[in-house]
């Protein structure tokens, strides 16, 4: 039976709707190989790792070039009279997509920068604790280590159950790690290595119940899953636009609740210091702002491909792809639904094999799928995006099988 995600599959009907709205029937345009010309992707390479760096379509790159051209026509005029208004327009558009006010959004280069801004704005005291997850992103955990060490504070890790988990056990893991000294909880919306979508609404509510503010590391959130910041209730949410939303590289944001804006500063202090949240984040020095100013074009592209229906299609394709790869390799995938468009498949290699070595061999073999050491095994993380179809994962399985055999020899 042919997959509904094959090259020859028909336009796929999906159900889509928002809370309290009438659910309506939607259709997606032809995707997979039929739309791959929208990107500059190498046709001979198996691209199944949209989660790491995204892929910017040609139309969005053209929009970025247009902004660069406008800037270079007269740099002083652009920086002095155009940039601030253009940034605020981009923030308003992004806020509309995220269910937030544009005036609560500052732009940063990536989600790690956003986490740094929040963490380095904290006034920690000796003995204070910052809670992270043991599946949290390594760069952010390093930032927490840095800021806590300087203040004689501590980083506390919540142990995430894996590979068997549920929403209840995930919430319990975070709540049970909170103490009377916890000053902040840093929670990943979707974990990077293990590809688990956290029940962040419940986690935020549980943290707030005991007076702990929450920073959501949403590096993988926007464009992959639904995000409504007004309903979410976090204190801070930072996310990348250059991953699943397909904006140019180096475009991300930090949303800050009005309650915390006076205490939240960018990592680079510049002329806007003490003049308000937006003035501080809108100008941190000379840089190329064209990636931020192209976010609206990326949102347009995302909506043209289906918006919410596209996000659900990618999640469904990832599940089918992981099942296919696991069958081909005679191995396992995660049994529970992680709720996102990334999935894990255990790599059939001998104990002690280096994840970095396998990843390097896969890259040499023609695919970008990353491999992570989690628990007692190595796990392949695959992503599913608009330009993917099931045939890509059949090719992926063949490459992984060959590399696994070579590692065993």
DRENDO-1510 file (C-alpha; in Angstrom, 1 decimal, always signed):
<recs>
REC; n; res; u; v; w
REC; 1; UNK; +0.0; +0.0; +0.0 .
REC; 2; UNK; +1.4; +3.4; -1.0 .
REC; 3; UNK; +2.2; +5.9; +1.6 .
REC; 4; UNK; +0.1; +9.1; +1.6 .
REC; 5; UNK; +3.5; +10.8; +1.7 .
REC; 6; UNK; +4.8; +9.3; -1.5 .
REC; 7; UNK; +5.7; +11.3; -4.5 .
REC; 8; UNK; +2.6; +10.2; -6.4 .
REC; 9; UNK; +0.2; +10.7; -3.5 .
REC; 10; UNK; -2.8; +12.9; -4.0 .
REC; 11; UNK; -3.4; +16.2; -2.2 .
REC; 12; UNK; -4.1; +15.2; +1.4 .
REC; 13; UNK; -7.1; +16.5; +3.3 .
REC; 14; UNK; -6.6; +17.3; +6.9 .
REC; 15; UNK; -8.7; +18.7; +9.7 .
REC; 16; UNK; -7.6; +22.0; +11.3 .
REC; 17; UNK; -9.0; +24.3; +13.8 .
REC; 18; UNK; -8.3; +26.4; +16.9 .
REC; 19; UNK; -9.8; +26.3; +20.4 .
REC; 20; UNK; -13.4; +27.4; +20.3 .
REC; 21; UNK; -13.4; +27.8; +16.5 .
REC; 22; UNK; -15.3; +25.7; +14.0 .
REC; 23; UNK; -13.1; +22.9; +12.7 .
REC; 24; UNK; -12.7; +23.1; +9.0 .
REC; 25; UNK; -11.4; +20.8; +6.3 .
REC; 26; UNK; -8.1; +21.9; +4.7 .
REC; 27; UNK; -6.0; +20.6; +1.9 .
REC; 28; UNK; -2.3; +20.7; +1.5 .
REC; 29; UNK; -0.5; +21.5; -1.8 .
REC; 30; UNK; +1.7; +18.8; -3.3 .
REC; 31; UNK; +4.7; +18.5; -1.1 .
REC; 32; UNK; +7.8; +16.3; -0.9 .
REC; 33; UNK; +9.8; +16.1; -4.0 .
REC; 34; UNK; +7.2; +18.1; -5.9 .
REC; 35; UNK; +8.1; +21.2; -3.9 .
REC; 36; UNK; +11.8; +20.7; -3.3 .
REC; 37; UNK; +12.7; +23.3; -6.0 .
REC; 38; UNK; +11.6; +25.9; -3.5 .
REC; 39; UNK; +14.9; +25.3; -1.7 .
REC; 40; UNK; +18.5; +25.1; -2.9 .
REC; 41; UNK; +18.9; +21.6; -1.4 .
REC; 42; UNK; +21.5; +19.2; -2.9 .
REC; 43; UNK; +19.3; +16.6; -4.8 .
REC; 44; UNK; +21.8; +13.9; -4.2 .
REC; 45; UNK; +21.9; +14.3; -0.4 .
REC; 46; UNK; +19.3; +12.8; +2.0 .
REC; 47; UNK; +18.2; +15.8; +4.0 .
REC; 48; UNK; +16.3; +14.6; +7.0 .
REC; 49; UNK; +17.6; +17.0; +9.7 .
REC; 50; UNK; +15.5; +20.1; +9.4 .
REC; 51; UNK; +15.6; +20.4; +13.1 .
REC; 52; UNK; +19.2; +21.4; +13.4 .
REC; 53; UNK; +19.5; +24.4; +11.1 .
REC; 54; UNK; +16.3; +24.5; +9.1 .
REC; 55; UNK; +16.5; +25.3; +5.4 .
REC; 56; UNK; +15.6; +28.7; +4.0 .
REC; 57; UNK; +13.6; +28.8; +0.8 .
REC; 58; UNK; +14.6; +30.8; -2.3 .
REC; 59; UNK; +11.7; +33.3; -1.9 .
REC; 60; UNK; +12.8; +34.1; +1.7 .
REC; 61; UNK; +16.4; +34.5; +0.7 .
REC; 62; UNK; +15.2; +36.9; -2.1 .
REC; 63; UNK; +13.4; +38.9; +0.6 .
REC; 64; UNK; +16.6; +39.0; +2.7 .
REC; 65; UNK; +18.6; +40.2; -0.3 .
REC; 66; UNK; +16.0; +42.9; -0.9 .
REC; 67; UNK; +16.5; +44.2; +2.7 .
REC; 68; UNK; +20.2; +44.1; +2.3 .
REC; 69; UNK; +20.0; +46.1; -0.9 .
REC; 70; UNK; +17.9; +48.7; +0.7 .
REC; 71; UNK; +20.3; +48.9; +3.7 .
REC; 72; UNK; +23.3; +49.3; +1.5 .
REC; 73; UNK; +21.8; +52.1; -0.7 .
REC; 74; UNK; +22.4; +54.4; +2.3 .
REC; 75; UNK; +23.4; +52.6; +5.5 .
REC; 76; UNK; +23.2; +55.7; +7.8 .
REC; 77; UNK; +19.8; +56.6; +6.6 .
REC; 78; UNK; +18.6; +53.0; +6.9 .
REC; 79; UNK; +20.0; +52.4; +10.4 .
REC; 80; UNK; +18.8; +55.8; +11.6 .
REC; 81; UNK; +15.4; +56.2; +10.1 .
REC; 82; UNK; +14.2; +52.8; +8.8 .
REC; 83; UNK; +15.5; +50.0; +11.0 .
REC; 84; UNK; +13.6; +50.6; +14.2 .
REC; 85; UNK; +10.2; +50.8; +12.5 .
REC; 86; UNK; +11.0; +47.8; +10.3 .
REC; 87; UNK; +12.0; +45.7; +13.3 .
REC; 88; UNK; +8.8; +46.6; +15.1 .
REC; 89; UNK; +6.7; +45.7; +12.0 .
REC; 90; UNK; +8.5; +42.3; +11.9 .
REC; 91; UNK; +7.8; +41.8; +15.6 .
REC; 92; UNK; +4.1; +42.6; +15.2 .
REC; 93; UNK; +3.9; +40.1; +12.4 .
REC; 94; UNK; +5.7; +37.5; +14.4 .
REC; 95; UNK; +3.6; +38.2; +17.4 .
REC; 96; UNK; +0.4; +37.6; +15.4 .
REC; 97; UNK; +1.8; +34.2; +14.4 .
REC; 98; UNK; +2.7; +33.3; +18.0 .
REC; 99; UNK; -0.4; +34.7; +19.8 .
REC; 100; UNK; +1.6; +37.5; +21.4 .
REC; 101; UNK; +2.0; +41.3; +21.4 .
REC; 102; UNK; +4.8; +42.6; +19.2 .
REC; 103; UNK; +5.9; +45.0; +21.9 .
REC; 104; UNK; +6.9; +42.0; +24.1 .
REC; 105; UNK; +9.2; +40.6; +21.5 .
REC; 106; UNK; +12.9; +41.4; +21.1 .
REC; 107; UNK; +15.1; +39.9; +18.4 .
REC; 108; UNK; +18.1; +37.8; +19.1 .
REC; 109; UNK; +20.4; +35.7; +16.9 .
REC; 110; UNK; +19.4; +32.3; +18.2 .
REC; 111; UNK; +17.5; +30.7; +21.1 .
REC; 112; UNK; +20.8; +30.2; +23.0 .
REC; 113; UNK; +21.3; +33.9; +22.9 .
REC; 114; UNK; +17.8; +34.4; +24.2 .
REC; 115; UNK; +18.5; +32.0; +27.1 .
REC; 116; UNK; +21.7; +33.8; +27.8 .
REC; 117; UNK; +19.9; +37.1; +28.0 .
REC; 118; UNK; +17.5; +35.8; +30.7 .
REC; 119; UNK; +20.1; +33.8; +32.6 .
REC; 120; UNK; +22.7; +36.6; +32.7 .
REC; 121; UNK; +20.0; +39.1; +33.8 .
REC; 122; UNK; +19.3; +37.0; +37.0 .
REC; 123; UNK; +20.5; +38.4; +40.3 .
REC; 124; UNK; +21.4; +35.1; +41.9 .
REC; 125; UNK; +22.7; +34.7; +45.4 .
REC; 126; UNK; +24.9; +32.0; +47.0 .
REC; 127; UNK; +22.9; +28.9; +47.5 .
REC; 128; UNK; +20.2; +29.8; +44.9 .
REC; 129; UNK; +19.3; +27.1; +42.4 .
REC; 130; UNK; +18.4; +27.1; +38.7 .
REC; 131; UNK; +16.5; +24.0; +37.5 .
REC; 132; UNK; +17.2; +22.5; +34.1 .
REC; 133; UNK; +16.3; +19.1; +32.5 .
REC; 134; UNK; +19.0; +16.5; +32.0 .
REC; 135; UNK; +17.7; +16.3; +28.4 .
REC; 136; UNK; +18.1; +20.1; +28.0 .
REC; 137; UNK; +20.2; +21.6; +25.3 .
REC; 138; UNK; +23.9; +21.4; +26.1 .
REC; 139; UNK; +24.7; +25.1; +25.3 .
REC; 140; UNK; +22.0; +26.3; +27.6 .
REC; 141; UNK; +23.0; +23.9; +30.3 .
REC; 142; UNK; +26.5; +25.3; +30.0 .
REC; 143; UNK; +25.1; +28.8; +30.4 .
REC; 144; UNK; +23.4; +27.8; +33.5 .
REC; 145; UNK; +26.6; +26.3; +34.8 .
REC; 146; UNK; +28.4; +29.5; +34.1 .
REC; 147; UNK; +26.0; +31.9; +35.7 .
REC; 148; UNK; +25.4; +29.7; +38.8 .
REC; 149; UNK; +29.2; +29.2; +39.4 .
REC; 150; UNK; +29.8; +32.9; +39.3 .
REC; 151; UNK; +27.2; +33.5; +42.0 .
REC; 152; UNK; +28.1; +30.4; +44.1 .
REC; 153; UNK; +24.6; +29.1; +43.2 .
REC; 154; UNK; +23.8; +25.6; +41.8 .
REC; 155; UNK; +22.4; +24.0; +38.7 .
REC; 156; UNK; +19.9; +21.3; +39.5 .
REC; 157; UNK; +18.9; +18.7; +36.9 .
REC; 158; UNK; +15.5; +17.1; +36.6 .
REC; 159; UNK; +15.9; +13.5; +35.4 .
REC; 160; UNK; +13.6; +13.0; +32.4 .
REC; 161; UNK; +12.2; +9.4; +32.1 .
REC; 162; UNK; +13.4; +7.8; +28.9 .
REC; 163; UNK; +12.5; +6.0; +26.7 .
REC; 164; UNK; +9.3; +5.3; +28.7 .
REC; 165; UNK; +7.5; +8.5; +29.5 .
REC; 166; UNK; +4.1; +10.1; +29.8 .
REC; 167; UNK; +2.9; +13.6; +30.3 .
REC; 168; UNK; +2.4; +12.8; +34.0 .
REC; 169; UNK; +5.9; +11.4; +34.5 .
REC; 170; UNK; +7.4; +14.4; +32.7 .
REC; 171; UNK; +5.6; +16.9; +34.9 .
REC; 172; UNK; +6.5; +14.9; +38.0 .
REC; 173; UNK; +10.2; +14.9; +37.0 .
REC; 174; UNK; +10.3; +18.7; +36.9 .
REC; 175; UNK; +8.1; +19.4; +40.0 .
REC; 176; UNK; +10.0; +16.9; +42.2 .
REC; 177; UNK; +13.3; +18.7; +41.5 .
REC; 178; UNK; +12.0; +22.1; +42.7 .
REC; 179; UNK; +13.1; +23.2; +46.2 .
REC; 180; UNK; +12.7; +26.3; +48.3 .
REC; 181; UNK; +15.9; +27.7; +46.7 .
REC; 182; UNK; +14.8; +27.3; +43.1 .
REC; 183; UNK; +14.9; +30.8; +41.5 .
REC; 184; UNK; +14.2; +29.8; +37.9 .
REC; 185; UNK; +13.1; +26.7; +35.9 .
REC; 186; UNK; +14.5; +26.4; +32.3 .
REC; 187; UNK; +12.3; +24.0; +30.4 .
REC; 188; UNK; +12.7; +22.9; +26.8 .
REC; 189; UNK; +9.6; +23.1; +24.7 .
REC; 190; UNK; +10.9; +20.3; +22.5 .
REC; 191; UNK; +14.2; +18.6; +23.6 .
REC; 192; UNK; +16.9; +18.7; +21.0 .
REC; 193; UNK; +18.6; +15.3; +21.3 .
REC; 194; UNK; +15.7; +13.2; +22.5 .
REC; 195; UNK; +12.9; +15.0; +20.5 .
REC; 196; UNK; +10.3; +15.1; +23.2 .
REC; 197; UNK; +7.6; +17.8; +23.2 .
REC; 198; UNK; +7.2; +18.7; +26.9 .
REC; 199; UNK; +3.7; +19.3; +28.4 .
REC; 200; UNK; +4.9; +22.9; +29.1 .
REC; 201; UNK; +1.5; +24.3; +30.0 .
REC; 202; UNK; +1.2; +21.9; +32.9 .
REC; 203; UNK; +4.9; +22.4; +33.8 .
REC; 204; UNK; +4.6; +26.2; +33.9 .
REC; 205; UNK; +1.4; +26.0; +36.0 .
REC; 206; UNK; +3.1; +23.6; +38.5 .
REC; 207; UNK; +6.2; +25.9; +38.7 .
REC; 208; UNK; +4.1; +29.0; +39.2 .
REC; 209; UNK; +2.0; +27.3; +41.9 .
REC; 210; UNK; +5.2; +27.3; +44.1 .
REC; 211; UNK; +6.4; +30.7; +43.0 .
REC; 212; UNK; +9.1; +29.6; +40.5 .
REC; 213; UNK; +9.3; +31.7; +37.2 .
REC; 214; UNK; +9.8; +29.7; +34.0 .
REC; 215; UNK; +12.0; +30.3; +30.9 .
REC; 216; UNK; +10.9; +28.1; +28.0 .
REC; 217; UNK; +13.7; +27.2; +25.5 .
REC; 218; UNK; +11.5; +27.0; +22.4 .
REC; 219; UNK; +14.4; +26.6; +19.9 .
REC; 220; UNK; +12.3; +23.9; +18.1 .
REC; 221; UNK; +8.8; +25.3; +18.7 .
REC; 222; UNK; +7.7; +27.9; +16.2 .
REC; 223; UNK; +6.8; +26.3; +12.9 .
REC; 224; UNK; +7.0; +22.8; +14.2 .
REC; 225; UNK; +4.1; +22.8; +16.7 .
REC; 226; UNK; +1.4; +25.3; +17.7 .
REC; 227; UNK; +2.5; +28.1; +19.9 .
REC; 228; UNK; +0.2; +30.5; +21.6 .
REC; 229; UNK; +2.3; +32.6; +24.0 .
REC; 230; UNK; -0.7; +34.5; +25.5 .
REC; 231; UNK; -2.3; +31.2; +26.6 .
REC; 232; UNK; +1.0; +29.6; +27.6 .
REC; 233; UNK; +1.6; +31.8; +30.6 .
REC; 234; UNK; +5.4; +31.5; +30.6 .
REC; 235; UNK; +7.6; +34.3; +32.0 .
REC; 236; UNK; +10.0; +34.1; +29.1 .
REC; 237; UNK; +9.9; +32.2; +25.8 .
REC; 238; UNK; +12.8; +32.2; +23.3 .
REC; 239; UNK; +12.5; +30.5; +19.9 .
REC; 240; UNK; +14.3; +30.2; +16.6 .
REC; 241; UNK; +12.7; +31.4; +13.4 .
REC; 242; UNK; +15.5; +29.9; +11.2 .
REC; 243; UNK; +14.6; +26.3; +12.1 .
REC; 244; UNK; +11.0; +25.2; +11.4 .
REC; 245; UNK; +9.7; +28.6; +10.3 .
REC; 246; UNK; +12.4; +28.7; +7.5 .
REC; 247; UNK; +13.6; +32.2; +8.1 .
REC; 248; UNK; +17.2; +33.1; +7.3 .
REC; 249; UNK; +19.9; +31.9; +9.7 .
REC; 250; UNK; +20.4; +34.0; +12.7 .
REC; 251; UNK; +16.8; +35.0; +13.3 .
REC; 252; UNK; +15.3; +34.3; +16.7 .
REC; 253; UNK; +13.3; +36.1; +19.3 .
REC; 254; UNK; +12.9; +36.5; +23.1 .
REC; 255; UNK; +9.4; +37.1; +24.3 .
REC; 256; UNK; +9.3; +38.5; +27.8 .
REC; 257; UNK; +6.3; +38.9; +30.1 .
REC; 258; UNK; +5.7; +42.6; +30.9 .
REC; 259; UNK; +6.3; +41.7; +34.5 .
REC; 260; UNK; +10.0; +40.9; +33.8 .
REC; 261; UNK; +10.9; +43.3; +31.1 .
REC; 262; UNK; +12.5; +45.9; +33.3 .
REC; 263; UNK; +14.9; +43.2; +34.7 .
REC; 264; UNK; +15.7; +41.5; +31.3 .
REC; 265; UNK; +18.6; +42.8; +29.3 .
REC; 266; UNK; +20.4; +41.7; +26.1 .
REC; 267; UNK; +23.8; +40.1; +26.4 .
REC; 268; UNK; +25.3; +43.1; +24.7 .
REC; 269; UNK; +24.6; +46.3; +26.7 .
REC; 270; UNK; +24.5; +49.3; +24.3 .
REC; 271; UNK; +22.9; +52.8; +23.9 .
REC; 272; UNK; +19.4; +51.6; +24.9 .
REC; 273; UNK; +20.4; +50.6; +28.4 .
REC; 274; UNK; +17.8; +51.8; +30.9 .
REC; 275; UNK; +15.6; +53.1; +28.2 .
REC; 276; UNK; +13.2; +50.2; +28.1 .
REC; 277; UNK; +13.1; +46.6; +26.9 .
REC; 278; UNK; +12.6; +47.3; +23.2 .
REC; 279; UNK; +15.2; +50.0; +22.9 .
REC; 280; UNK; +17.8; +47.7; +24.6 .
REC; 281; UNK; +17.0; +44.7; +22.3 .
REC; 282; UNK; +16.4; +46.7; +19.1 .
REC; 283; UNK; +19.9; +48.1; +19.1 .
REC; 284; UNK; +22.9; +46.2; +20.5 .
REC; 285; UNK; +25.4; +47.6; +17.9 .
REC; 286; UNK; +25.9; +47.3; +14.2 .
REC; 287; UNK; +24.8; +44.0; +12.7 .
REC; 288; UNK; +22.9; +42.7; +9.7 .
REC; 289; UNK; +19.2; +42.9; +10.6 .
REC; 290; UNK; +18.0; +41.4; +7.3 .
REC; 291; UNK; +17.3; +38.0; +8.8 .
REC; 292; UNK; +14.9; +39.5; +11.3 .
REC; 293; UNK; +13.2; +41.7; +8.7 .
REC; 294; UNK; +12.6; +38.6; +6.5 .
REC; 295; UNK; +10.6; +36.7; +9.1 .
REC; 296; UNK; +7.3; +38.0; +7.7 .
REC; 297; UNK; +8.2; +36.4; +4.3 .
REC; 298; UNK; +8.9; +33.1; +6.1 .
REC; 299; UNK; +5.5; +33.2; +7.8 .
REC; 300; UNK; +3.9; +33.9; +4.4 .
REC; 301; UNK; +5.7; +30.8; +3.0 .
REC; 302; UNK; +4.7; +28.7; +6.0 .
REC; 303; UNK; +1.1; +29.6; +5.6 .
REC; 304; UNK; +1.2; +29.0; +1.8 .
REC; 305; UNK; +2.3; +25.5; +2.5 .
REC; 306; UNK; -0.6; +24.9; +4.9 .
REC; 307; UNK; +0.2; +26.4; +8.2 .
REC; 308; UNK; -1.3; +24.3; +11.0 .
REC; 309; UNK; -2.1; +21.6; +8.5 .
REC; 310; UNK; +1.5; +21.5; +7.4 .
REC; 311; UNK; +2.7; +21.1; +11.0 .
REC; 312; UNK; +0.4; +18.2; +11.5 .
REC; 313; UNK; +1.4; +16.6; +8.2 .
REC; 314; UNK; +5.1; +16.8; +9.3 .
REC; 315; UNK; +4.3; +15.2; +12.6 .
REC; 316; UNK; +2.4; +12.3; +10.9 .
REC; 317; UNK; +5.2; +11.8; +8.4 .
REC; 318; UNK; +7.9; +11.7; +11.1 .
REC; 319; UNK; +6.0; +8.9; +12.8 .
REC; 320; UNK; +5.6; +6.9; +9.6 .
REC; 321; UNK; +9.2; +7.5; +8.7 .
REC; 322; UNK; +10.5; +6.3; +12.1 .
REC; 323; UNK; +8.4; +3.2; +11.8 .
REC; 324; UNK; +9.8; +2.5; +8.4 .
REC; 325; UNK; +13.5; +3.0; +9.4 .
REC; 326; UNK; +13.1; +0.9; +12.5 .
REC; 327; UNK; +11.6; -2.0; +10.5 .
REC; 328; UNK; +14.4; -1.8; +7.9 .
REC; 329; UNK; +17.1; -1.8; +10.6 .
REC; 330; UNK; +15.3; -4.4; +12.7 .
REC; 331; UNK; +15.5; -2.1; +15.7 .
REC; 332; UNK; +13.2; +0.1; +17.7 .
REC; 333; UNK; +11.7; +3.6; +17.8 .
REC; 334; UNK; +10.1; +5.4; +20.7 .
REC; 335; UNK; +6.8; +3.8; +21.5 .
REC; 336; UNK; +5.0; +6.9; +22.9 .
REC; 337; UNK; +4.1; +9.8; +20.7 .
REC; 338; UNK; +6.6; +12.6; +21.3 .
REC; 339; UNK; +4.2; +15.1; +19.8 .
REC; 340; UNK; +6.5; +16.7; +17.3 .
REC; 341; UNK; +8.0; +16.3; +13.8 .
REC; 342; UNK; +11.2; +14.7; +15.0 .
REC; 343; UNK; +11.5; +11.0; +16.0 .
REC; 344; UNK; +14.2; +8.7; +17.3 .
REC; 345; UNK; +15.3; +5.3; +16.1 .
REC; 346; UNK; +17.8; +3.2; +17.9 .
REC; 347; UNK; +21.0; +2.7; +15.9 .
REC; 348; UNK; +22.0; -1.0; +15.7 .
REC; 349; UNK; +25.7; -0.7; +16.7 .
REC; 350; UNK; +27.8; -2.3; +19.4 .
REC; 351; UNK; +28.1; -0.9; +22.9 .
REC; 352; UNK; +30.8; +1.8; +23.2 .
REC; 353; UNK; +30.5; +3.1; +19.7 .
REC; 354; UNK; +30.9; +6.8; +19.5 .
REC; 355; UNK; +27.8; +8.9; +18.5 .
REC; 356; UNK; +30.1; +11.5; +16.9 .
REC; 357; UNK; +31.9; +8.8; +14.9 .
REC; 358; UNK; +28.6; +7.4; +13.6 .
REC; 359; UNK; +27.3; +10.9; +12.8 .
REC; 360; UNK; +30.5; +11.7; +10.8 .
REC; 361; UNK; +30.2; +8.4; +8.8 .
REC; 362; UNK; +26.5; +9.2; +8.0 .
REC; 363; UNK; +27.5; +12.6; +6.8 .
REC; 364; UNK; +30.2; +11.1; +4.6 .
REC; 365; UNK; +27.6; +8.6; +3.4 .
REC; 366; UNK; +25.2; +11.2; +2.2 .
REC; 367; UNK; +22.8; +12.1; +5.0 .
REC; 368; UNK; +22.6; +14.7; +7.7 .
REC; 369; UNK; +20.6; +12.8; +10.3 .
REC; 370; UNK; +22.3; +13.3; +13.7 .
REC; 371; UNK; +23.0; +10.6; +16.3 .
REC; 372; UNK; +22.8; +11.1; +20.0 .
REC; 373; UNK; +23.9; +9.0; +23.0 .
REC; 374; UNK; +21.0; +8.7; +25.3 .
REC; 375; UNK; +20.8; +6.2; +28.1 .
REC; 376; UNK; +22.3; +2.9; +27.1 .
REC; 377; UNK; +22.1; +3.4; +23.4 .
REC; 378; UNK; +22.7; +5.5; +20.3 .
REC; 379; UNK; +19.6; +7.1; +18.7 .
REC; 380; UNK; +19.2; +8.5; +15.2 .
REC; 381; UNK; +17.0; +11.6; +15.2 .
REC; 382; UNK; +15.1; +12.2; +12.0 .
REC; 383; UNK; +13.0; +15.2; +11.1 .
REC; 384; UNK; +10.1; +15.5; +8.7 .
REC; 385; UNK; +9.5; +18.7; +6.7 .
REC; 386; UNK; +7.6; +19.9; +3.7 .
REC; 387; UNK; +10.2; +18.8; +1.2 .
REC; 388; UNK; +10.4; +15.3; +2.6 .
REC; 389; UNK; +8.5; +12.2; +1.6 .
REC; 390; UNK; +8.7; +8.6; +2.7 .
REC; 391; UNK; +11.2; +7.6; +0.0 .
REC; 392; UNK; +13.8; +9.8; +1.7 .
REC; 393; UNK; +13.6; +7.6; +4.8 .
REC; 394; UNK; +14.0; +4.5; +2.8 .
REC; 395; UNK; +17.2; +5.9; +1.5 .
REC; 396; UNK; +18.2; +6.9; +5.0 .
REC; 397; UNK; +17.7; +3.4; +6.3 .
REC; 398; UNK; +20.0; +2.0; +3.6 .
REC; 399; UNK; +22.7; +4.5; +4.5 .
REC; 400; UNK; +22.4; +3.7; +8.3 .
REC; 401; UNK; +22.4; +0.0; +7.6 .
REC; 402; UNK; +25.6; +0.3; +5.6 .
REC; 403; UNK; +27.3; +2.4; +8.2 .
REC; 404; UNK; +26.2; +0.0; +11.0 .
REC; 405; UNK; +27.8; -2.9; +9.1 .
REC; 406; UNK; +31.0; -1.0; +8.6 .
REC; 407; UNK; +31.1; -0.1; +12.3 .
REC; 408; UNK; +30.7; -3.8; +13.2 .
REC; 409; UNK; +33.6; -5.0; +11.0 .
</recs>
